[in-house]
Amino acid sequence: MTVLDSAPVKVRSCTVSTGSTTHPRPTGQDRYTISEVAAHTGLTAHTLRWYERIGLMPHVDRTHTGQRRFTNRDLDWLHLVGKLRLTGMPVADMVRYAELVREGEHTFPEREELLTTHRENVRERIAELQSTLAVLDYKIDVYADARRASERV
């Protein structure tokens, strides 16, 4: 992973919430069990193992007994993956992106293209949702007007 992909994601002057309860990272700690990561991210241990198996997670260190030990860098990566999931990015594209990150900085142009294409898809979906929201608002107004009219009678 490069500095660009492992740095904490900053969102332009707003806090983004996924609606799930997250637990702050223990101060000074940089080794987490799979259950601690599951509690922090809201993902199941099964999902975390699956991410690793399909190549979506970088190599996760293990203890001498074979237990996974996740790092803060892994948590940052999972945060990014969570955002990509929220945008509806296909798993195959997320895996491809992870492969490109592992391949190194020479893949910046391909990563940029992948994300730019996906951003356009997200913008199209947002426009569709805004149009759908306008229809819902209209229908709600119709019913509210009808209710008010019947209350006057």
Disulfide bonds with the S-S distance in Angstrom:
none
